[in-house]
Amino acid sequence: MPQISYFLGVIISMFYRDHNPPHFHAFYGDFEAIIDIERNEIIGGHLPPRVLGLVAEWTALHQQDLMENWERARNHETLNKIEPLV
């Protein structure tokens, strides 16, 4: 599962050829959440509220980049790194 971004202890990754809806995985310590890209909401797992807020902000800023990576992952192409939240 390639890491596409890292910020403030949060690792953002995508699986190749993963199931719909378009999503990514966010890891923070022992927590993991699956985030729907288009709706910008958790569809599985859990993150602490503060971390979820940071991930939601980052997702809103990078939805187009995330969707492009989703298509790249579905085609088993190399994923692009996405700028971290600063």
PyMOL Python script that loads the backbone (N, CA, C, O; Angstrom):
from pymol import cmd

cmd.read_pdbstr("""\
ATOM      1  N   MET A   1       0.858  -1.169   0.000  1.00  0.00           N
ATOM      2  CA  MET A   1       0.000   0.000   0.000  1.00  0.00           C
ATOM      3  C   MET A   1       0.905   1.233   0.000  1.00  0.00           C
ATOM      4  O   MET A   1       1.525   1.542   1.018  1.00  0.00           O
ATOM      5  N   PRO A   2       0.986   1.930  -1.115  1.00  0.00           N
ATOM      6  CA  PRO A   2       1.868   3.094  -1.207  1.00  0.00           C
ATOM      7  C   PRO A   2       1.415   4.262  -0.338  1.00  0.00           C
ATOM      8  O   PRO A   2       0.232   4.592  -0.263  1.00  0.00           O
ATOM      9  N   GLN A   3       2.399   4.873   0.313  1.00  0.00           N
ATOM     10  CA  GLN A   3       2.161   6.086   1.084  1.00  0.00           C
ATOM     11  C   GLN A   3       2.186   7.261   0.125  1.00  0.00           C
ATOM     12  O   GLN A   3       3.148   7.434  -0.624  1.00  0.00           O
ATOM     13  N   ILE A   4       1.125   8.076   0.142  1.00  0.00           N
ATOM     14  CA  ILE A   4       1.070   9.210  -0.777  1.00  0.00           C
ATOM     15  C   ILE A   4       1.260  10.551  -0.078  1.00  0.00           C
ATOM     16  O   ILE A   4       1.514  11.561  -0.734  1.00  0.00           O
ATOM     17  N   SER A   5       1.139  10.568   1.262  1.00  0.00           N
ATOM     18  CA  SER A   5       1.382  11.806   1.997  1.00  0.00           C
ATOM     19  C   SER A   5       1.630  11.467   3.462  1.00  0.00           C
ATOM     20  O   SER A   5       1.252  10.403   3.952  1.00  0.00           O
ATOM     21  N   TYR A   6       2.277  12.406   4.141  1.00  0.00           N
ATOM     22  CA  TYR A   6       2.537  12.270   5.571  1.00  0.00           C
ATOM     23  C   TYR A   6       2.556  13.664   6.174  1.00  0.00           C
ATOM     24  O   TYR A   6       3.255  14.549   5.680  1.00  0.00           O
ATOM     25  N   PHE A   7       1.790  13.863   7.239  1.00  0.00           N
ATOM     26  CA  PHE A   7       1.788  15.147   7.934  1.00  0.00           C
ATOM     27  C   PHE A   7       1.326  14.966   9.369  1.00  0.00           C
ATOM     28  O   PHE A   7       0.372  14.237   9.640  1.00  0.00           O
ATOM     29  N   LEU A   8       2.011  15.633  10.284  1.00  0.00           N
ATOM     30  CA  LEU A   8       1.628  15.682  11.696  1.00  0.00           C
ATOM     31  C   LEU A   8       1.349  14.297  12.282  1.00  0.00           C
ATOM     32  O   LEU A   8       0.432  14.133  13.087  1.00  0.00           O
ATOM     33  N   GLY A   9       2.139  13.306  11.878  1.00  0.00           N
ATOM     34  CA  GLY A   9       1.973  11.942  12.375  1.00  0.00           C
ATOM     35  C   GLY A   9       0.934  11.125  11.644  1.00  0.00           C
ATOM     36  O   GLY A   9       0.696   9.975  12.013  1.00  0.00           O
ATOM     37  N   VAL A  10       0.305  11.677  10.619  1.00  0.00           N
ATOM     38  CA  VAL A  10      -0.731  10.977   9.852  1.00  0.00           C
ATOM     39  C   VAL A  10      -0.118  10.443   8.554  1.00  0.00           C
ATOM     40  O   VAL A  10       0.505  11.188   7.798  1.00  0.00           O
ATOM     41  N   ILE A  11      -0.303   9.156   8.311  1.00  0.00           N
ATOM     42  CA  ILE A  11       0.144   8.530   7.068  1.00  0.00           C
ATOM     43  C   ILE A  11      -1.081   8.331   6.185  1.00  0.00           C
ATOM     44  O   ILE A  11      -2.084   7.769   6.625  1.00  0.00           O
ATOM     45  N   ILE A  12      -0.997   8.791   4.942  1.00  0.00           N
ATOM     46  CA  ILE A  12      -2.080   8.631   3.971  1.00  0.00           C
ATOM     47  C   ILE A  12      -1.612   7.644   2.915  1.00  0.00           C
ATOM     48  O   ILE A  12      -0.557   7.826   2.309  1.00  0.00           O
ATOM     49  N   SER A  13      -2.405   6.593   2.696  1.00  0.00           N
ATOM     50  CA  SER A  13      -2.040   5.544   1.750  1.00  0.00           C
ATOM     51  C   SER A  13      -3.235   5.121   0.924  1.00  0.00           C
ATOM     52  O   SER A  13      -4.384   5.373   1.287  1.00  0.00           O
ATOM     53  N   MET A  14      -2.942   4.465  -0.210  1.00  0.00           N
ATOM     54  CA  MET A  14      -3.970   3.861  -1.061  1.00  0.00           C
ATOM     55  C   MET A  14      -3.529   2.467  -1.462  1.00  0.00           C
ATOM     56  O   MET A  14      -2.347   2.214  -1.698  1.00  0.00           O
ATOM     57  N   PHE A  15      -4.491   1.573  -1.535  1.00  0.00           N
ATOM     58  CA  PHE A  15      -4.233   0.235  -2.055  1.00  0.00           C
ATOM     59  C   PHE A  15      -4.387   0.257  -3.570  1.00  0.00           C
ATOM     60  O   PHE A  15      -5.182   1.026  -4.112  1.00  0.00           O
ATOM     61  N   TYR A  16      -3.623  -0.590  -4.247  1.00  0.00           N
ATOM     62  CA  TYR A  16      -3.810  -0.758  -5.682  1.00  0.00           C
ATOM     63  C   TYR A  16      -5.067  -1.586  -5.938  1.00  0.00           C
ATOM     64  O   TYR A  16      -5.344  -2.553  -5.229  1.00  0.00           O
ATOM     65  N   ARG A  17      -5.823  -1.189  -6.966  1.00  0.00           N
ATOM     66  CA  ARG A  17      -7.029  -1.921  -7.392  1.00  0.00           C
ATOM     67  C   ARG A  17      -7.992  -2.185  -6.238  1.00  0.00           C
ATOM     68  O   ARG A  17      -8.528  -3.286  -6.113  1.00  0.00           O
ATOM     69  N   ASP A  18      -8.208  -1.197  -5.412  1.00  0.00           N
ATOM     70  CA  ASP A  18      -9.098  -1.315  -4.259  1.00  0.00           C
ATOM     71  C   ASP A  18     -10.555  -1.205  -4.708  1.00  0.00           C
ATOM     72  O   ASP A  18     -10.831  -0.824  -5.846  1.00  0.00           O
ATOM     73  N   HIS A  19     -11.469  -1.533  -3.825  1.00  0.00           N
ATOM     74  CA  HIS A  19     -12.908  -1.510  -4.100  1.00  0.00           C
ATOM     75  C   HIS A  19     -13.454  -0.091  -4.086  1.00  0.00           C
ATOM     76  O   HIS A  19     -12.850   0.803  -3.494  1.00  0.00           O
ATOM     77  N   ASN A  20     -14.595   0.120  -4.737  1.00  0.00           N
ATOM     78  CA  ASN A  20     -15.294   1.406  -4.674  1.00  0.00           C
ATOM     79  C   ASN A  20     -16.014   1.525  -3.341  1.00  0.00           C
ATOM     80  O   ASN A  20     -16.276   0.503  -2.708  1.00  0.00           O
ATOM     81  N   PRO A  21     -16.340   2.709  -2.894  1.00  0.00           N
ATOM     82  CA  PRO A  21     -16.168   4.022  -3.513  1.00  0.00           C
ATOM     83  C   PRO A  21     -14.703   4.456  -3.424  1.00  0.00           C
ATOM     84  O   PRO A  21     -13.932   3.891  -2.647  1.00  0.00           O
ATOM     85  N   PRO A  22     -14.319   5.461  -4.221  1.00  0.00           N
ATOM     86  CA  PRO A  22     -12.954   5.974  -4.156  1.00  0.00           C
ATOM     87  C   PRO A  22     -12.623   6.428  -2.730  1.00  0.00           C
ATOM     88  O   PRO A  22     -13.356   7.214  -2.131  1.00  0.00           O
ATOM     89  N   HIS A  23     -11.511   5.919  -2.203  1.00  0.00           N
ATOM     90  CA  HIS A  23     -11.155   6.211  -0.816  1.00  0.00           C
ATOM     91  C   HIS A  23      -9.654   6.081  -0.598  1.00  0.00           C
ATOM     92  O   HIS A  23      -8.915   5.620  -1.468  1.00  0.00           O
ATOM     93  N   PHE A  24      -9.229   6.497   0.574  1.00  0.00           N
ATOM     94  CA  PHE A  24      -7.849   6.293   1.003  1.00  0.00           C
ATOM     95  C   PHE A  24      -7.863   5.868   2.465  1.00  0.00           C
ATOM     96  O   PHE A  24      -8.887   5.936   3.145  1.00  0.00           O
ATOM     97  N   HIS A  25      -6.706   5.434   2.923  1.00  0.00           N
ATOM     98  CA  HIS A  25      -6.545   4.998   4.302  1.00  0.00           C
ATOM     99  C   HIS A  25      -5.699   6.019   5.038  1.00  0.00           C
ATOM    100  O   HIS A  25      -4.659   6.444   4.536  1.00  0.00           O
ATOM    101  N   ALA A  26      -6.137   6.416   6.224  1.00  0.00           N
ATOM    102  CA  ALA A  26      -5.386   7.338   7.073  1.00  0.00           C
ATOM    103  C   ALA A  26      -4.997   6.587   8.339  1.00  0.00           C
ATOM    104  O   ALA A  26      -5.848   6.004   9.011  1.00  0.00           O
ATOM    105  N   PHE A  27      -3.707   6.604   8.659  1.00  0.00           N
ATOM    106  CA  PHE A  27      -3.179   5.935   9.844  1.00  0.00           C
ATOM    107  C   PHE A  27      -2.603   6.976  10.794  1.00  0.00           C
ATOM    108  O   PHE A  27      -1.891   7.890  10.380  1.00  0.00           O
ATOM    109  N   TYR A  28      -2.920   6.821  12.058  1.00  0.00           N
ATOM    110  CA  TYR A  28      -2.374   7.699  13.089  1.00  0.00           C
ATOM    111  C   TYR A  28      -2.164   6.847  14.335  1.00  0.00           C
ATOM    112  O   TYR A  28      -3.126   6.470  15.003  1.00  0.00           O
ATOM    113  N   GLY A  29      -0.908   6.543  14.645  1.00  0.00           N
ATOM    114  CA  GLY A  29      -0.625   5.651  15.767  1.00  0.00           C
ATOM    115  C   GLY A  29      -1.313   4.314  15.547  1.00  0.00           C
ATOM    116  O   GLY A  29      -1.112   3.666  14.520  1.00  0.00           O
ATOM    117  N   ASP A  30      -2.128   3.901  16.519  1.00  0.00           N
ATOM    118  CA  ASP A  30      -2.855   2.632  16.426  1.00  0.00           C
ATOM    119  C   ASP A  30      -4.208   2.776  15.731  1.00  0.00           C
ATOM    120  O   ASP A  30      -4.952   1.801  15.621  1.00  0.00           O
ATOM    121  N   PHE A  31      -4.532   3.971  15.267  1.00  0.00           N
ATOM    122  CA  PHE A  31      -5.822   4.229  14.629  1.00  0.00           C
ATOM    123  C   PHE A  31      -5.693   4.122  13.110  1.00  0.00           C
ATOM    124  O   PHE A  31      -4.659   4.447  12.526  1.00  0.00           O
ATOM    125  N   GLU A  32      -6.775   3.655  12.494  1.00  0.00           N
ATOM    126  CA  GLU A  32      -6.872   3.641  11.026  1.00  0.00           C
ATOM    127  C   GLU A  32      -8.300   3.990  10.642  1.00  0.00           C
ATOM    128  O   GLU A  32      -9.254   3.534  11.272  1.00  0.00           O
ATOM    129  N   ALA A  33      -8.435   4.800   9.607  1.00  0.00           N
ATOM    130  CA  ALA A  33      -9.758   5.121   9.079  1.00  0.00           C
ATOM    131  C   ALA A  33      -9.697   5.058   7.563  1.00  0.00           C
ATOM    132  O   ALA A  33      -8.668   5.338   6.949  1.00  0.00           O
ATOM    133  N   ILE A  34     -10.817   4.687   6.981  1.00  0.00           N
ATOM    134  CA  ILE A  34     -10.982   4.699   5.529  1.00  0.00           C
ATOM    135  C   ILE A  34     -11.849   5.912   5.222  1.00  0.00           C
ATOM    136  O   ILE A  34     -12.949   6.058   5.754  1.00  0.00           O
ATOM    137  N   ILE A  35     -11.330   6.788   4.345  1.00  0.00           N
ATOM    138  CA  ILE A  35     -11.993   8.058   4.058  1.00  0.00           C
ATOM    139  C   ILE A  35     -12.503   8.072   2.626  1.00  0.00           C
ATOM    140  O   ILE A  35     -11.729   7.887   1.686  1.00  0.00           O
ATOM    141  N   ASP A  36     -13.801   8.291   2.456  1.00  0.00           N
ATOM    142  CA  ASP A  36     -14.410   8.459   1.140  1.00  0.00           C
ATOM    143  C   ASP A  36     -13.934   9.801   0.576  1.00  0.00           C
ATOM    144  O   ASP A  36     -14.131  10.844   1.200  1.00  0.00           O
ATOM    145  N   ILE A  37     -13.314   9.772  -0.593  1.00  0.00           N
ATOM    146  CA  ILE A  37     -12.731  10.985  -1.172  1.00  0.00           C
ATOM    147  C   ILE A  37     -13.808  11.997  -1.554  1.00  0.00           C
ATOM    148  O   ILE A  37     -13.695  13.175  -1.216  1.00  0.00           O
ATOM    149  N   GLU A  38     -14.832  11.558  -2.240  1.00  0.00           N
ATOM    150  CA  GLU A  38     -15.841  12.492  -2.745  1.00  0.00           C
ATOM    151  C   GLU A  38     -16.697  13.086  -1.646  1.00  0.00           C
ATOM    152  O   GLU A  38     -17.041  14.266  -1.709  1.00  0.00           O
ATOM    153  N   ARG A  39     -17.050  12.299  -0.639  1.00  0.00           N
ATOM    154  CA  ARG A  39     -17.900  12.797   0.453  1.00  0.00           C
ATOM    155  C   ARG A  39     -17.091  13.337   1.629  1.00  0.00           C
ATOM    156  O   ARG A  39     -17.638  13.985   2.522  1.00  0.00           O
ATOM    157  N   ASN A  40     -15.765  13.061   1.624  1.00  0.00           N
ATOM    158  CA  ASN A  40     -14.865  13.515   2.684  1.00  0.00           C
ATOM    159  C   ASN A  40     -15.399  13.119   4.061  1.00  0.00           C
ATOM    160  O   ASN A  40     -15.570  13.952   4.951  1.00  0.00           O
ATOM    161  N   GLU A  41     -15.658  11.796   4.202  1.00  0.00           N
ATOM    162  CA  GLU A  41     -16.128  11.286   5.485  1.00  0.00           C
ATOM    163  C   GLU A  41     -15.621   9.869   5.704  1.00  0.00           C
ATOM    164  O   GLU A  41     -15.276   9.160   4.758  1.00  0.00           O
ATOM    165  N   ILE A  42     -15.586   9.473   6.967  1.00  0.00           N
ATOM    166  CA  ILE A  42     -15.130   8.122   7.315  1.00  0.00           C
ATOM    167  C   ILE A  42     -16.167   7.103   6.871  1.00  0.00           C
ATOM    168  O   ILE A  42     -17.360   7.258   7.130  1.00  0.00           O
ATOM    169  N   ILE A  43     -15.695   6.058   6.196  1.00  0.00           N
ATOM    170  CA  ILE A  43     -16.574   4.948   5.832  1.00  0.00           C
ATOM    171  C   ILE A  43     -16.151   3.665   6.535  1.00  0.00           C
ATOM    172  O   ILE A  43     -16.762   2.615   6.337  1.00  0.00           O
ATOM    173  N   GLY A  44     -15.111   3.748   7.354  1.00  0.00           N
ATOM    174  CA  GLY A  44     -14.652   2.614   8.138  1.00  0.00           C
ATOM    175  C   GLY A  44     -13.556   3.035   9.091  1.00  0.00           C
ATOM    176  O   GLY A  44     -12.783   3.945   8.793  1.00  0.00           O
ATOM    177  N   GLY A  45     -13.487   2.383  10.225  1.00  0.00           N
ATOM    178  CA  GLY A  45     -12.437   2.673  11.181  1.00  0.00           C
ATOM    179  C   GLY A  45     -12.725   3.894  12.030  1.00  0.00           C
ATOM    180  O   GLY A  45     -13.866   4.340  12.157  1.00  0.00           O
ATOM    181  N   HIS A  46     -11.635   4.430  12.617  1.00  0.00           N
ATOM    182  CA  HIS A  46     -11.788   5.542  13.565  1.00  0.00           C
ATOM    183  C   HIS A  46     -10.494   6.334  13.652  1.00  0.00           C
ATOM    184  O   HIS A  46      -9.404   5.767  13.574  1.00  0.00           O
ATOM    185  N   LEU A  47     -10.614   7.629  13.812  1.00  0.00           N
ATOM    186  CA  LEU A  47      -9.503   8.531  14.125  1.00  0.00           C
ATOM    187  C   LEU A  47      -9.928   9.423  15.276  1.00  0.00           C
ATOM    188  O   LEU A  47     -11.114   9.720  15.419  1.00  0.00           O
ATOM    189  N   PRO A  48      -8.986   9.855  16.099  1.00  0.00           N
ATOM    190  CA  PRO A  48      -9.350  10.837  17.130  1.00  0.00           C
ATOM    191  C   PRO A  48      -9.934  12.090  16.466  1.00  0.00           C
ATOM    192  O   PRO A  48      -9.522  12.443  15.361  1.00  0.00           O
ATOM    193  N   PRO A  49     -10.877  12.762  17.115  1.00  0.00           N
ATOM    194  CA  PRO A  49     -11.550  13.918  16.506  1.00  0.00           C
ATOM    195  C   PRO A  49     -10.610  14.997  15.960  1.00  0.00           C
ATOM    196  O   PRO A  49     -10.845  15.515  14.869  1.00  0.00           O
ATOM    197  N   ARG A  50      -9.555  15.343  16.697  1.00  0.00           N
ATOM    198  CA  ARG A  50      -8.616  16.366  16.230  1.00  0.00           C
ATOM    199  C   ARG A  50      -7.925  15.925  14.947  1.00  0.00           C
ATOM    200  O   ARG A  50      -7.768  16.716  14.017  1.00  0.00           O
ATOM    201  N   VAL A  51      -7.518  14.675  14.902  1.00  0.00           N
ATOM    202  CA  VAL A  51      -6.835  14.133  13.716  1.00  0.00           C
ATOM    203  C   VAL A  51      -7.816  14.047  12.553  1.00  0.00           C
ATOM    204  O   VAL A  51      -7.457  14.366  11.419  1.00  0.00           O
ATOM    205  N   LEU A  52      -9.039  13.624  12.817  1.00  0.00           N
ATOM    206  CA  LEU A  52     -10.049  13.566  11.761  1.00  0.00           C
ATOM    207  C   LEU A  52     -10.257  14.948  11.147  1.00  0.00           C
ATOM    208  O   LEU A  52     -10.406  15.064   9.931  1.00  0.00           O
ATOM    209  N   GLY A  53     -10.269  15.985  11.962  1.00  0.00           N
ATOM    210  CA  GLY A  53     -10.419  17.346  11.449  1.00  0.00           C
ATOM    211  C   GLY A  53      -9.278  17.728  10.523  1.00  0.00           C
ATOM    212  O   GLY A  53      -9.503  18.359   9.490  1.00  0.00           O
ATOM    213  N   LEU A  54      -8.055  17.352  10.879  1.00  0.00           N
ATOM    214  CA  LEU A  54      -6.895  17.635  10.029  1.00  0.00           C
ATOM    215  C   LEU A  54      -6.979  16.877   8.708  1.00  0.00           C
ATOM    216  O   LEU A  54      -6.691  17.425   7.644  1.00  0.00           O
ATOM    217  N   VAL A  55      -7.374  15.620   8.793  1.00  0.00           N
ATOM    218  CA  VAL A  55      -7.494  14.805   7.581  1.00  0.00           C
ATOM    219  C   VAL A  55      -8.604  15.351   6.685  1.00  0.00           C
ATOM    220  O   VAL A  55      -8.448  15.388   5.465  1.00  0.00           O
ATOM    221  N   ALA A  56      -9.708  15.769   7.268  1.00  0.00           N
ATOM    222  CA  ALA A  56     -10.811  16.341   6.482  1.00  0.00           C
ATOM    223  C   ALA A  56     -10.371  17.625   5.784  1.00  0.00           C
ATOM    224  O   ALA A  56     -10.710  17.852   4.622  1.00  0.00           O
ATOM    225  N   GLU A  57      -9.624  18.457   6.488  1.00  0.00           N
ATOM    226  CA  GLU A  57      -9.117  19.698   5.884  1.00  0.00           C
ATOM    227  C   GLU A  57      -8.181  19.376   4.720  1.00  0.00           C
ATOM    228  O   GLU A  57      -8.293  19.975   3.650  1.00  0.00           O
ATOM    229  N   TRP A  58      -7.263  18.435   4.923  1.00  0.00           N
ATOM    230  CA  TRP A  58      -6.322  18.028   3.882  1.00  0.00           C
ATOM    231  C   TRP A  58      -7.071  17.444   2.679  1.00  0.00           C
ATOM    232  O   TRP A  58      -6.740  17.747   1.533  1.00  0.00           O
ATOM    233  N   THR A  59      -8.073  16.612   2.940  1.00  0.00           N
ATOM    234  CA  THR A  59      -8.849  15.993   1.863  1.00  0.00           C
ATOM    235  C   THR A  59      -9.543  17.059   1.023  1.00  0.00           C
ATOM    236  O   THR A  59      -9.525  16.989  -0.206  1.00  0.00           O
ATOM    237  N   ALA A  60     -10.146  18.034   1.670  1.00  0.00           N
ATOM    238  CA  ALA A  60     -10.840  19.110   0.941  1.00  0.00           C
ATOM    239  C   ALA A  60      -9.881  19.860   0.020  1.00  0.00           C
ATOM    240  O   ALA A  60     -10.259  20.267  -1.078  1.00  0.00           O
ATOM    241  N   LEU A  61      -8.650  20.039   0.468  1.00  0.00           N
ATOM    242  CA  LEU A  61      -7.657  20.746  -0.341  1.00  0.00           C
ATOM    243  C   LEU A  61      -7.148  19.919  -1.523  1.00  0.00           C
ATOM    244  O   LEU A  61      -6.686  20.477  -2.519  1.00  0.00           O
ATOM    245  N   HIS A  62      -7.232  18.590  -1.414  1.00  0.00           N
ATOM    246  CA  HIS A  62      -6.579  17.720  -2.399  1.00  0.00           C
ATOM    247  C   HIS A  62      -7.513  16.693  -3.047  1.00  0.00           C
ATOM    248  O   HIS A  62      -7.055  15.642  -3.496  1.00  0.00           O
ATOM    249  N   GLN A  63      -8.808  16.984  -3.101  1.00  0.00           N
ATOM    250  CA  GLN A  63      -9.738  16.003  -3.665  1.00  0.00           C
ATOM    251  C   GLN A  63      -9.394  15.636  -5.106  1.00  0.00           C
ATOM    252  O   GLN A  63      -9.458  14.462  -5.470  1.00  0.00           O
ATOM    253  N   GLN A  64      -9.035  16.600  -5.918  1.00  0.00           N
ATOM    254  CA  GLN A  64      -8.708  16.290  -7.311  1.00  0.00           C
ATOM    255  C   GLN A  64      -7.455  15.417  -7.390  1.00  0.00           C
ATOM    256  O   GLN A  64      -7.423  14.451  -8.152  1.00  0.00           O
ATOM    257  N   ASP A  65      -6.424  15.749  -6.610  1.00  0.00           N
ATOM    258  CA  ASP A  65      -5.210  14.937  -6.582  1.00  0.00           C
ATOM    259  C   ASP A  65      -5.517  13.508  -6.120  1.00  0.00           C
ATOM    260  O   ASP A  65      -4.989  12.539  -6.665  1.00  0.00           O
ATOM    261  N   LEU A  66      -6.369  13.400  -5.119  1.00  0.00           N
ATOM    262  CA  LEU A  66      -6.742  12.085  -4.602  1.00  0.00           C
ATOM    263  C   LEU A  66      -7.499  11.270  -5.648  1.00  0.00           C
ATOM    264  O   LEU A  66      -7.249  10.074  -5.799  1.00  0.00           O
ATOM    265  N   MET A  67      -8.419  11.904  -6.371  1.00  0.00           N
ATOM    266  CA  MET A  67      -9.155  11.184  -7.410  1.00  0.00           C
ATOM    267  C   MET A  67      -8.222  10.746  -8.546  1.00  0.00           C
ATOM    268  O   MET A  67      -8.382   9.658  -9.100  1.00  0.00           O
ATOM    269  N   GLU A  68      -7.254  11.591  -8.888  1.00  0.00           N
ATOM    270  CA  GLU A  68      -6.278  11.191  -9.908  1.00  0.00           C
ATOM    271  C   GLU A  68      -5.473   9.990  -9.432  1.00  0.00           C
ATOM    272  O   GLU A  68      -5.239   9.061 -10.206  1.00  0.00           O
ATOM    273  N   ASN A  69      -5.047   9.992  -8.180  1.00  0.00           N
ATOM    274  CA  ASN A  69      -4.323   8.843  -7.644  1.00  0.00           C
ATOM    275  C   ASN A  69      -5.207   7.610  -7.574  1.00  0.00           C
ATOM    276  O   ASN A  69      -4.737   6.495  -7.803  1.00  0.00           O
ATOM    277  N   TRP A  70      -6.488   7.798  -7.260  1.00  0.00           N
ATOM    278  CA  TRP A  70      -7.415   6.663  -7.228  1.00  0.00           C
ATOM    279  C   TRP A  70      -7.430   5.964  -8.592  1.00  0.00           C
ATOM    280  O   TRP A  70      -7.343   4.739  -8.667  1.00  0.00           O
ATOM    281  N   GLU A  71      -7.542   6.747  -9.663  1.00  0.00           N
ATOM    282  CA  GLU A  71      -7.548   6.174 -11.012  1.00  0.00           C
ATOM    283  C   GLU A  71      -6.204   5.515 -11.336  1.00  0.00           C
ATOM    284  O   GLU A  71      -6.165   4.457 -11.963  1.00  0.00           O
ATOM    285  N   ARG A  72      -5.122   6.133 -10.915  1.00  0.00           N
ATOM    286  CA  ARG A  72      -3.794   5.556 -11.132  1.00  0.00           C
ATOM    287  C   ARG A  72      -3.681   4.219 -10.397  1.00  0.00           C
ATOM    288  O   ARG A  72      -3.148   3.254 -10.944  1.00  0.00           O
ATOM    289  N   ALA A  73      -4.178   4.161  -9.168  1.00  0.00           N
ATOM    290  CA  ALA A  73      -4.127   2.923  -8.387  1.00  0.00           C
ATOM    291  C   ALA A  73      -4.974   1.834  -9.044  1.00  0.00           C
ATOM    292  O   ALA A  73      -4.566   0.674  -9.099  1.00  0.00           O
ATOM    293  N   ARG A  74      -6.133   2.202  -9.534  1.00  0.00           N
ATOM    294  CA  ARG A  74      -7.012   1.227 -10.195  1.00  0.00           C
ATOM    295  C   ARG A  74      -6.337   0.638 -11.434  1.00  0.00           C
ATOM    296  O   ARG A  74      -6.591  -0.509 -11.799  1.00  0.00           O
ATOM    297  N   ASN A  75      -5.465   1.438 -12.084  1.00  0.00           N
ATOM    298  CA  ASN A  75      -4.742   0.986 -13.273  1.00  0.00           C
ATOM    299  C   ASN A  75      -3.352   0.449 -12.927  1.00  0.00           C
ATOM    300  O   ASN A  75      -2.551   0.165 -13.817  1.00  0.00           O
ATOM    301  N   HIS A  76      -3.078   0.314 -11.647  1.00  0.00           N
ATOM    302  CA  HIS A  76      -1.809  -0.189 -11.131  1.00  0.00           C
ATOM    303  C   HIS A  76      -0.618   0.629 -11.648  1.00  0.00           C
ATOM    304  O   HIS A  76       0.425   0.083 -12.008  1.00  0.00           O
ATOM    305  N   GLU A  77      -0.805   1.945 -11.673  1.00  0.00           N
ATOM    306  CA  GLU A  77       0.252   2.873 -12.062  1.00  0.00           C
ATOM    307  C   GLU A  77       0.865   3.473 -10.798  1.00  0.00           C
ATOM    308  O   GLU A  77       0.262   3.433  -9.726  1.00  0.00           O
ATOM    309  N   THR A  78       2.048   4.020 -10.933  1.00  0.00           N
ATOM    310  CA  THR A  78       2.720   4.671  -9.808  1.00  0.00           C
ATOM    311  C   THR A  78       1.893   5.848  -9.321  1.00  0.00           C
ATOM    312  O   THR A  78       1.424   6.658 -10.119  1.00  0.00           O
ATOM    313  N   LEU A  79       1.715   5.940  -8.010  1.00  0.00           N
ATOM    314  CA  LEU A  79       0.931   7.022  -7.431  1.00  0.00           C
ATOM    315  C   LEU A  79       1.796   8.257  -7.200  1.00  0.00           C
ATOM    316  O   LEU A  79       2.990   8.154  -6.917  1.00  0.00           O
ATOM    317  N   ASN A  80       1.178   9.412  -7.327  1.00  0.00           N
ATOM    318  CA  ASN A  80       1.871  10.674  -7.104  1.00  0.00           C
ATOM    319  C   ASN A  80       1.821  11.034  -5.624  1.00  0.00           C
ATOM    320  O   ASN A  80       0.818  10.801  -4.950  1.00  0.00           O
ATOM    321  N   LYS A  81       2.905  11.599  -5.135  1.00  0.00           N
ATOM    322  CA  LYS A  81       2.915  12.138  -3.768  1.00  0.00           C
ATOM    323  C   LYS A  81       2.045  13.391  -3.753  1.00  0.00           C
ATOM    324  O   LYS A  81       1.978  14.133  -4.733  1.00  0.00           O
ATOM    325  N   ILE A  82       1.380  13.608  -2.616  1.00  0.00           N
ATOM    326  CA  ILE A  82       0.520  14.780  -2.447  1.00  0.00           C
ATOM    327  C   ILE A  82       1.073  15.606  -1.294  1.00  0.00           C
ATOM    328  O   ILE A  82       1.454  15.069  -0.254  1.00  0.00           O
ATOM    329  N   GLU A  83       1.113  16.908  -1.493  1.00  0.00           N
ATOM    330  CA  GLU A  83       1.657  17.827  -0.501  1.00  0.00           C
ATOM    331  C   GLU A  83       0.987  17.617   0.867  1.00  0.00           C
ATOM    332  O   GLU A  83      -0.221  17.394   0.944  1.00  0.00           O
ATOM    333  N   PRO A  84       1.774  17.689   1.926  1.00  0.00           N
ATOM    334  CA  PRO A  84       1.199  17.531   3.278  1.00  0.00           C
ATOM    335  C   PRO A  84       0.437  18.784   3.712  1.00  0.00           C
ATOM    336  O   PRO A  84       0.534  19.845   3.096  1.00  0.00           O
ATOM    337  N   LEU A  85      -0.313  18.621   4.778  1.00  0.00           N
ATOM    338  CA  LEU A  85      -0.982  19.762   5.393  1.00  0.00           C
ATOM    339  C   LEU A  85       0.081  20.511   6.197  1.00  0.00           C
ATOM    340  O   LEU A  85       0.803  19.917   6.998  1.00  0.00           O
ATOM    341  N   VAL A  86       0.165  21.804   5.974  1.00  0.00           N
ATOM    342  CA  VAL A  86       1.190  22.600   6.699  1.00  0.00           C
ATOM    343  C   VAL A  86       0.537  23.663   7.552  1.00  0.00           C
ATOM    344  O   VAL A  86       1.229  24.423   8.228  1.00  0.00           O
TER     345      VAL A  86
END
""", "prot")
cmd.dss("prot")
cmd.show_as("cartoon", "prot")
cmd.util.cbc("prot")
cmd.orient("prot")
